Amino acid sequence: MIKDKKRLQKFRRDIRNGCKRIMSAVSLAALTIRSTAYASDVVSQINSLSTFVLSIIQAAGVIVTAWGVFEFANGYQSHDGTQQTSALKRIIAGLIMVGAGTLMSMLGVS
């Protein structure tokens, strides 16, 4: 009779441990499935943020390029070589900013 009680207690303990392991595995699987389901939402938000930032950079590039063109014309009119050089640097920087999206896609970043 004592052996039967010990066996019964061991059996109950084994059942409890088995149930705990099964519940842990099920909850882990549920969390994994849920996290992968929300991962696409997070990635789409990051992509839209990246697109927004690149749009701002491109818009700033257009402004910097236009500023450089006007500055170059002013330097050319006054025959100021330093101002012309500075304006050319500004134009090139603005063109790089305008082409940032294309440049990033060529590098494989976005």
GUBAPA-307470 format. One line per 2 residues: number of its first residue (from 1); their letters; for each residue x, y, z of N, C-alpha, C, O, CB. Coordinates in Angstrom, 1 decimal, always signed. Glycine has a CB too. Layout:
# residues N
NUM) a) X,Y,Z,X,Y,Z,X,Y,Z,X,Y,Z,X,Y,Z  ...;
***
This chain:
# residues 110
1) mi) +0.8,-1.2,+0.0,+0.0,+0.0,+0.0,+0.9,+1.3,+0.0,+0.5,+2.2,-0.7,-0.9,+0.0,+1.2  +2.0,+1.2,+0.8,+2.9,+2.4,+0.8,+3.5,+2.6,-0.6,+3.6,+3.8,-1.0,+3.9,+2.2,+1.9;
3) kd) +3.9,+1.5,-1.2,+4.5,+1.7,-2.6,+3.5,+2.3,-3.5,+3.8,+3.0,-4.4,+4.9,+0.3,-3.1  +2.2,+1.9,-3.4,+1.2,+2.4,-4.3,+1.0,+3.9,-4.1,+0.8,+4.7,-5.0,-0.1,+1.7,-4.1;
5) kk) +1.1,+4.4,-2.8,+0.9,+5.8,-2.5,+2.1,+6.6,-3.1,+2.0,+7.7,-3.7,+0.8,+6.1,-1.0  +3.3,+6.0,-3.0,+4.5,+6.7,-3.5,+4.4,+6.7,-5.0,+4.8,+7.7,-5.6,+5.8,+5.9,-3.0;
7) rl) +4.0,+5.7,-5.6,+3.8,+5.6,-7.1,+2.8,+6.7,-7.5,+3.0,+7.4,-8.5,+3.4,+4.2,-7.6  +1.7,+6.7,-6.8,+0.6,+7.7,-7.1,+1.1,+9.1,-7.0,+0.8,+10.0,-7.8,-0.6,+7.4,-6.2;
9) qk) +1.9,+9.4,-5.9,+2.5,+10.7,-5.7,+3.5,+11.1,-6.8,+3.5,+12.2,-7.4,+3.1,+10.9,-4.4  +4.3,+10.1,-7.2,+5.3,+10.3,-8.3,+4.6,+10.5,-9.6,+4.9,+11.4,-10.4,+6.2,+9.1,-8.4;
11) fr) +3.5,+9.8,-9.8,+2.7,+9.9,-11.0,+2.1,+11.3,-11.1,+2.1,+11.9,-12.2,+1.6,+8.8,-11.1  +1.5,+11.8,-10.0,+0.9,+13.1,-10.0,+2.0,+14.2,-10.2,+1.7,+15.2,-10.9,+0.2,+13.3,-8.6;
13) rd) +3.1,+14.0,-9.6,+4.2,+15.0,-9.8,+4.7,+15.0,-11.2,+4.9,+16.1,-11.8,+5.4,+14.6,-8.8  +4.8,+13.8,-11.8,+5.2,+13.8,-13.2,+4.1,+14.4,-14.1,+4.5,+15.1,-15.1,+5.4,+12.3,-13.6;
15) ir) +2.9,+14.2,-13.8,+1.8,+14.8,-14.6,+1.9,+16.3,-14.5,+1.7,+17.0,-15.5,+0.4,+14.3,-14.2  +2.0,+16.8,-13.3,+2.1,+18.3,-13.1,+3.3,+18.9,-13.8,+3.2,+19.9,-14.5,+2.3,+18.6,-11.6;
17) ng) +4.5,+18.2,-13.7,+5.7,+18.7,-14.4,+5.4,+18.7,-16.0,+5.9,+19.6,-16.7,+6.9,+17.9,-14.1  +4.8,+17.6,-16.4,+4.5,+17.5,-17.9,+3.6,+18.6,-18.3,+3.8,+19.2,-19.4,+4.0,+16.2,-18.2;
19) ck) +2.5,+18.9,-17.5,+1.6,+19.9,-17.9,+2.3,+21.3,-17.8,+2.0,+22.1,-18.7,+0.4,+19.9,-16.9  +3.2,+21.5,-16.9,+3.9,+22.8,-16.8,+4.8,+23.0,-18.1,+4.8,+24.0,-18.7,+4.8,+22.9,-15.6;
21) ri) +5.4,+21.9,-18.5,+6.3,+22.0,-19.7,+5.4,+22.2,-20.9,+5.8,+23.0,-21.8,+7.1,+20.7,-19.9  +4.3,+21.6,-21.0,+3.4,+21.7,-22.2,+2.9,+23.2,-22.2,+2.9,+23.8,-23.3,+2.2,+20.7,-22.2;
23) ms) +2.4,+23.7,-21.1,+1.9,+25.1,-21.0,+3.0,+26.1,-21.4,+2.8,+27.1,-22.0,+1.4,+25.4,-19.6  +4.2,+25.8,-20.9,+5.4,+26.7,-21.2,+5.6,+26.7,-22.7,+5.8,+27.8,-23.3,+6.6,+26.3,-20.5;
25) av) +5.6,+25.5,-23.3,+5.8,+25.4,-24.8,+4.7,+26.1,-25.6,+5.0,+26.8,-26.5,+5.9,+24.0,-25.2  +3.5,+25.9,-25.1,+2.3,+26.6,-25.8,+2.4,+28.1,-25.7,+2.2,+28.8,-26.7,+1.0,+26.0,-25.3;
27) sl) +2.7,+28.6,-24.5,+2.8,+30.0,-24.3,+3.9,+30.6,-25.1,+3.8,+31.7,-25.7,+2.9,+30.4,-22.8  +5.1,+29.9,-25.2,+6.2,+30.4,-25.9,+5.9,+30.4,-27.4,+6.2,+31.4,-28.1,+7.4,+29.5,-25.7;
29) aa) +5.2,+29.4,-27.9,+4.8,+29.4,-29.3,+3.8,+30.5,-29.6,+3.9,+31.1,-30.6,+4.1,+28.0,-29.6  +2.9,+30.8,-28.7,+1.9,+31.8,-28.9,+2.6,+33.2,-28.9,+2.2,+34.0,-29.8,+0.8,+31.8,-27.8;
31) lt) +3.6,+33.4,-28.1,+4.3,+34.7,-28.1,+5.1,+34.8,-29.3,+5.2,+35.9,-29.9,+5.2,+34.8,-26.9  +5.7,+33.7,-29.8,+6.5,+33.8,-31.0,+5.6,+34.1,-32.2,+6.0,+34.9,-33.1,+7.2,+32.4,-31.2;
33) ir) +4.5,+33.5,-32.3,+3.6,+33.7,-33.4,+3.1,+35.2,-33.4,+3.0,+35.8,-34.4,+2.4,+32.8,-33.4  +2.7,+35.7,-32.2,+2.3,+37.0,-32.0,+3.4,+38.0,-32.4,+3.1,+39.0,-33.1,+1.8,+37.3,-30.6;
35) st) +4.6,+37.8,-32.0,+5.7,+38.7,-32.3,+6.0,+38.8,-33.7,+6.3,+39.8,-34.3,+6.9,+38.4,-31.5  +5.9,+37.6,-34.4,+6.2,+37.7,-35.9,+5.0,+38.3,-36.6,+5.2,+38.9,-37.7,+6.4,+36.3,-36.4;
37) ay) +3.8,+38.2,-36.1,+2.7,+38.9,-36.7,+2.8,+40.4,-36.6,+2.5,+41.1,-37.6,+1.4,+38.5,-36.1  +3.3,+40.9,-35.5,+3.5,+42.4,-35.4,+4.8,+42.9,-36.0,+5.0,+44.1,-36.1,+3.5,+42.7,-33.9;
39) as) +5.7,+42.0,-36.3,+7.0,+42.4,-36.9,+6.8,+43.1,-38.2,+7.5,+44.1,-38.5,+7.9,+41.2,-37.1  +5.9,+42.7,-39.0,+5.7,+43.3,-40.3,+5.1,+44.7,-40.1,+5.4,+45.6,-40.9,+4.7,+42.5,-41.2;
41) dv) +4.3,+45.0,-39.1,+3.8,+46.3,-38.8,+5.0,+47.2,-38.4,+5.1,+48.4,-38.9,+2.8,+46.3,-37.7  +5.9,+46.7,-37.6,+7.1,+47.5,-37.2,+8.0,+47.8,-38.4,+8.4,+49.0,-38.5,+7.9,+46.8,-36.1;
43) vs) +8.2,+46.9,-39.2,+9.1,+47.1,-40.4,+8.4,+48.1,-41.3,+9.1,+48.9,-41.9,+9.3,+45.7,-41.1  +7.1,+48.0,-41.5,+6.5,+49.0,-42.4,+6.5,+50.4,-41.8,+6.7,+51.3,-42.6,+5.0,+48.6,-42.6;
45) qi) +6.4,+50.5,-40.5,+6.6,+51.8,-39.9,+8.0,+52.4,-40.1,+8.2,+53.6,-40.3,+6.2,+51.8,-38.4  +9.0,+51.5,-39.9,+10.4,+52.0,-40.1,+10.6,+52.4,-41.5,+11.3,+53.3,-41.8,+11.4,+50.9,-39.7;
47) ns) +10.1,+51.6,-42.5,+10.2,+52.0,-43.9,+9.6,+53.3,-44.2,+10.1,+54.1,-45.0,+9.7,+50.9,-44.8  +8.4,+53.5,-43.7,+7.7,+54.8,-43.9,+8.5,+56.0,-43.3,+8.6,+57.1,-43.9,+6.3,+54.8,-43.4;
49) ls) +9.1,+55.7,-42.1,+9.9,+56.8,-41.5,+11.2,+57.0,-42.3,+11.6,+58.2,-42.5,+10.3,+56.4,-40.1  +11.8,+56.0,-42.8,+12.9,+56.2,-43.7,+12.6,+56.9,-44.9,+13.3,+57.8,-45.4,+13.5,+54.8,-44.1;
51) tf) +11.5,+56.6,-45.5,+11.0,+57.4,-46.7,+10.8,+58.8,-46.4,+11.1,+59.7,-47.2,+9.7,+56.7,-47.3  +10.2,+59.1,-45.2,+9.9,+60.5,-44.8,+11.2,+61.3,-44.6,+11.3,+62.4,-45.1,+9.1,+60.5,-43.5;
53) vl) +12.2,+60.6,-44.0,+13.5,+61.3,-43.7,+14.2,+61.6,-45.0,+14.8,+62.7,-45.2,+14.3,+60.5,-42.8  +14.2,+60.6,-45.9,+14.8,+60.8,-47.3,+14.1,+61.9,-48.0,+14.8,+62.7,-48.8,+14.8,+59.5,-48.1;
55) si) +12.8,+62.0,-47.9,+12.1,+63.1,-48.6,+12.5,+64.5,-48.0,+12.6,+65.4,-48.8,+10.6,+62.9,-48.4  +12.6,+64.6,-46.7,+13.1,+65.8,-46.1,+14.5,+66.2,-46.6,+14.8,+67.3,-46.9,+13.1,+65.7,-44.6;
57) iq) +15.4,+65.2,-46.7,+16.8,+65.4,-47.1,+16.7,+65.9,-48.6,+17.5,+66.8,-48.9,+17.6,+64.2,-47.0  +15.9,+65.3,-49.4,+15.8,+65.7,-50.8,+15.3,+67.1,-51.0,+15.8,+67.8,-51.8,+15.0,+64.7,-51.6;
59) aa) +14.3,+67.4,-50.2,+13.8,+68.8,-50.2,+14.8,+69.8,-49.8,+14.9,+70.9,-50.4,+12.5,+68.9,-49.4  +15.5,+69.5,-48.8,+16.6,+70.4,-48.3,+17.7,+70.5,-49.4,+18.3,+71.5,-49.6,+17.2,+69.9,-47.0;
61) gv) +17.9,+69.4,-50.1,+18.9,+69.4,-51.2,+18.5,+70.3,-52.3,+19.4,+71.0,-52.9,+19.1,+68.0,-51.7  +17.2,+70.4,-52.6,+16.8,+71.3,-53.7,+17.0,+72.7,-53.2,+17.4,+73.6,-54.0,+15.2,+71.0,-54.0;
63) iv) +16.7,+73.0,-52.0,+16.9,+74.4,-51.4,+18.4,+74.8,-51.5,+18.7,+75.9,-51.9,+16.3,+74.5,-50.0  +19.2,+73.8,-51.0,+20.7,+74.1,-51.0,+21.2,+74.3,-52.4,+22.1,+75.2,-52.7,+21.4,+73.0,-50.3;
65) ta) +20.7,+73.5,-53.3,+21.2,+73.6,-54.7,+20.8,+75.0,-55.3,+21.6,+75.7,-56.0,+20.6,+72.5,-55.6  +19.5,+75.4,-55.1,+19.1,+76.7,-55.6,+19.9,+77.8,-54.9,+20.2,+78.8,-55.6,+17.5,+76.9,-55.3;
67) wg) +20.1,+77.7,-53.6,+20.9,+78.7,-53.0,+22.3,+78.8,-53.6,+22.9,+79.9,-53.7,+21.0,+78.4,-51.5  +22.9,+77.7,-53.9,+24.2,+77.6,-54.5,+24.3,+78.2,-55.9,+25.2,+78.9,-56.2,+24.8,+76.2,-54.5;
69) vf) +23.2,+78.0,-56.6,+23.1,+78.6,-58.0,+23.0,+80.1,-57.9,+23.7,+80.8,-58.6,+21.9,+78.0,-58.8  +22.2,+80.6,-57.0,+22.1,+82.0,-56.9,+23.4,+82.7,-56.4,+23.8,+83.7,-56.8,+20.9,+82.4,-55.9;
71) ef) +24.0,+82.0,-55.5,+25.3,+82.5,-54.9,+26.4,+82.4,-56.0,+27.2,+83.3,-56.1,+25.7,+81.6,-53.7  +26.4,+81.4,-56.8,+27.4,+81.3,-57.9,+27.1,+82.5,-58.9,+28.1,+83.1,-59.4,+27.3,+80.0,-58.6;
73) an) +25.9,+82.7,-59.2,+25.6,+83.8,-60.2,+26.0,+85.2,-59.6,+26.6,+86.0,-60.3,+24.1,+83.9,-60.5  +25.8,+85.4,-58.3,+26.3,+86.6,-57.6,+27.8,+86.7,-57.6,+28.3,+87.8,-57.9,+25.7,+86.6,-56.2;
75) gy) +28.5,+85.6,-57.4,+30.0,+85.6,-57.4,+30.5,+85.8,-58.8,+31.5,+86.4,-59.0,+30.5,+84.3,-56.8  +29.8,+85.2,-59.8,+30.3,+85.4,-61.2,+30.1,+86.8,-61.6,+30.9,+87.4,-62.3,+29.5,+84.4,-62.1;
77) qs) +29.0,+87.5,-61.2,+28.7,+88.8,-61.5,+29.8,+89.8,-60.9,+30.2,+90.7,-61.6,+27.3,+89.3,-61.1  +30.2,+89.5,-59.7,+31.1,+90.4,-59.0,+32.6,+89.9,-59.2,+33.5,+90.5,-58.6,+30.8,+90.4,-57.5;
79) hd) +32.8,+88.9,-60.0,+34.1,+88.3,-60.3,+34.9,+87.9,-59.0,+36.1,+88.2,-58.8,+35.0,+89.3,-61.0  +34.1,+87.3,-58.1,+34.7,+86.9,-56.8,+34.9,+85.4,-56.9,+34.0,+84.6,-56.8,+33.8,+87.2,-55.6;
81) gt) +36.2,+85.0,-57.0,+36.5,+83.6,-57.1,+36.2,+82.7,-55.9,+35.8,+81.6,-56.0,+38.0,+83.4,-57.5  +36.4,+83.3,-54.7,+36.1,+82.6,-53.5,+34.7,+82.3,-53.3,+34.3,+81.2,-52.9,+36.6,+83.4,-52.3;
83) qq) +33.8,+83.2,-53.7,+32.4,+83.0,-53.6,+31.9,+82.0,-54.6,+31.0,+81.2,-54.4,+31.7,+84.4,-53.8  +32.5,+82.0,-55.8,+32.2,+81.1,-56.8,+32.5,+79.6,-56.4,+31.7,+78.7,-56.6,+32.9,+81.4,-58.2;
85) ts) +33.7,+79.5,-55.8,+34.1,+78.2,-55.3,+33.2,+77.7,-54.2,+32.8,+76.5,-54.2,+35.6,+78.2,-54.8  +32.9,+78.5,-53.3,+32.0,+78.2,-52.2,+30.6,+77.8,-52.7,+30.0,+76.9,-52.3,+31.9,+79.3,-51.2;
87) al) +30.2,+78.5,-53.8,+28.9,+78.2,-54.4,+28.9,+76.9,-55.1,+27.9,+76.1,-55.0,+28.5,+79.4,-55.3  +30.0,+76.6,-55.8,+30.1,+75.3,-56.4,+30.0,+74.1,-55.4,+29.4,+73.1,-55.7,+31.3,+75.2,-57.3;
89) kr) +30.7,+74.3,-54.3,+30.7,+73.3,-53.3,+29.2,+73.1,-52.7,+28.8,+72.0,-52.5,+31.6,+73.7,-52.1  +28.5,+74.2,-52.6,+27.2,+74.2,-52.1,+26.3,+73.5,-53.1,+25.4,+72.7,-52.8,+26.6,+75.6,-51.8;
91) ii) +26.5,+73.7,-54.4,+25.7,+73.1,-55.5,+25.9,+71.6,-55.5,+25.0,+70.8,-55.6,+26.0,+73.7,-56.9  +27.2,+71.2,-55.4,+27.5,+69.8,-55.4,+26.9,+69.1,-54.1,+26.3,+68.0,-54.2,+29.0,+69.5,-55.4;
93) ag) +27.0,+69.7,-53.0,+26.4,+69.2,-51.8,+24.8,+69.1,-51.9,+24.3,+68.1,-51.5,+26.7,+70.0,-50.5  +24.2,+70.1,-52.5,+22.8,+70.0,-52.7,+22.4,+68.9,-53.7,+21.4,+68.2,-53.5,+22.3,+71.3,-53.3;
95) li) +23.2,+68.7,-54.7,+22.9,+67.6,-55.7,+23.0,+66.2,-55.0,+22.3,+65.3,-55.3,+23.8,+67.7,-56.9  +24.0,+66.1,-54.2,+24.2,+64.9,-53.4,+23.0,+64.6,-52.5,+22.5,+63.5,-52.4,+25.5,+64.9,-52.6;
97) mv) +22.5,+65.7,-51.9,+21.3,+65.5,-51.0,+20.1,+65.2,-51.9,+19.3,+64.4,-51.4,+21.1,+66.8,-50.3  +19.9,+65.8,-53.0,+18.8,+65.4,-53.9,+18.9,+64.0,-54.3,+17.8,+63.3,-54.4,+18.7,+66.4,-55.1;
99) ga) +20.1,+63.5,-54.6,+20.2,+62.1,-55.1,+20.4,+61.1,-53.9,+20.9,+60.0,-54.2,+21.3,+62.0,-56.0  +20.1,+61.5,-52.7,+20.4,+60.6,-51.5,+19.6,+59.4,-51.6,+20.1,+58.3,-51.3,+20.1,+61.4,-50.2;
101) gt) +18.3,+59.5,-52.0,+17.5,+58.3,-52.1,+18.0,+57.3,-53.1,+18.1,+56.1,-52.8,+16.1,+58.7,-52.5  +18.4,+57.7,-54.3,+19.0,+56.8,-55.3,+20.3,+56.3,-54.8,+20.6,+55.1,-55.0,+19.2,+57.6,-56.6;
103) lm) +21.1,+57.1,-54.1,+22.4,+56.7,-53.6,+22.2,+55.6,-52.5,+23.0,+54.6,-52.5,+23.2,+57.9,-53.0  +21.2,+55.8,-51.7,+21.0,+54.8,-50.6,+20.5,+53.5,-51.2,+20.9,+52.4,-50.7,+20.0,+55.4,-49.6;
105) sm) +19.7,+53.6,-52.2,+19.2,+52.3,-52.8,+20.3,+51.6,-53.6,+20.4,+50.4,-53.7,+18.0,+52.6,-53.8  +21.2,+52.4,-54.2,+22.4,+51.8,-54.8,+23.3,+51.1,-53.8,+23.9,+50.0,-54.1,+23.2,+52.8,-55.6;
107) lg) +23.4,+51.6,-52.6,+24.2,+51.0,-51.6,+23.5,+49.9,-50.9,+24.1,+49.1,-50.2,+24.6,+52.1,-50.6  +22.2,+49.7,-51.2,+21.5,+48.6,-50.6,+20.9,+48.9,-49.2,+20.6,+48.0,-48.5,+22.3,+47.4,-50.6;
109) vs) +20.9,+50.2,-48.8,+20.5,+50.5,-47.4,+18.9,+50.5,-47.3,+18.4,+50.0,-46.4,+21.0,+51.9,-47.0  +18.3,+51.1,-48.3,+16.8,+51.1,-48.2,+16.2,+50.5,-49.5,+14.9,+50.5,-49.6,+16.3,+52.5,-48.0;
***
